[in-house]
Amino acid sequence: MATINQQQLTGDEALTRLTDGNARYVQAQMEHPRRGIERRQELVGGQSPFALVLGCADSRVSPTVLFDQGLGDLFVIRVAGNVLDTTVLASIEYAAAFLAVPLIVVLGHSNCGAVGAAVAGKPVPGHLPDLVSIIQPAVDQVQDGGGDILNNAIQANARRVADELAASQPVLADLVQAGTLKIVAAEYYLDDGRVEWLDK
């Protein structure tokens, strides 16, 4: 496979690359690309990921695996419920401003426990109420919409975070307006491995 100059990819091209990788994963035809000794050596001097994935910390949702990518391909941030706070935002801004990633994916997933806790509305211990409170607006948004409230809330949560990123000043919003950064929401389905793009 030819080496790709990842900095030359557009957001749409990066999205296509992830879509193709997920199709391989779903069909169990993974290439496991760019994971050997030579690739490790290439990355010693720096990185040029072609996409950033903000995903859930759930152990079943590994972006590099489910998109069939290799070392240095994805800048991955994982936190329960794929929520946004200032530390996560700063990490995203770093990837956008200094690594020039052309694509950000906010990746929710089916049966998300963090979103499920917000839907259930029951007391949770420790610092978990802080997490639930961040997700709660997405739950409130779909509360009266009918259908599967958990899945609707998972998608609403991913969309809300993607919208917040796209409007975030001064770094991300400026890049989106300039057309050099694309931000999309998605959901990963645990049962079949498929990623659904919610708003391409």
Secondary structure as UniProt FT lines:
FT   HELIX           6..8
FT   HELIX           11..26
FT   TURN            27..28
FT   HELIX           37..42
FT   TURN            43..45
FT   STRAND          51..55
FT   TURN            59..60
FT   HELIX           63..66
FT   TURN            67..68
FT   TURN            71..73
FT   STRAND          74..78
FT   HELIX           80..82
FT   HELIX           86..98
FT   STRAND          103..109
FT   TURN            110..111
FT   HELIX           113..120
FT   TURN            126..127
FT   HELIX           128..142
FT   TURN            143..144
FT   HELIX           149..166
FT   TURN            169..170
FT   HELIX           171..178
FT   STRAND          182..188
FT   TURN            190..192
FT   STRAND          195..197
//
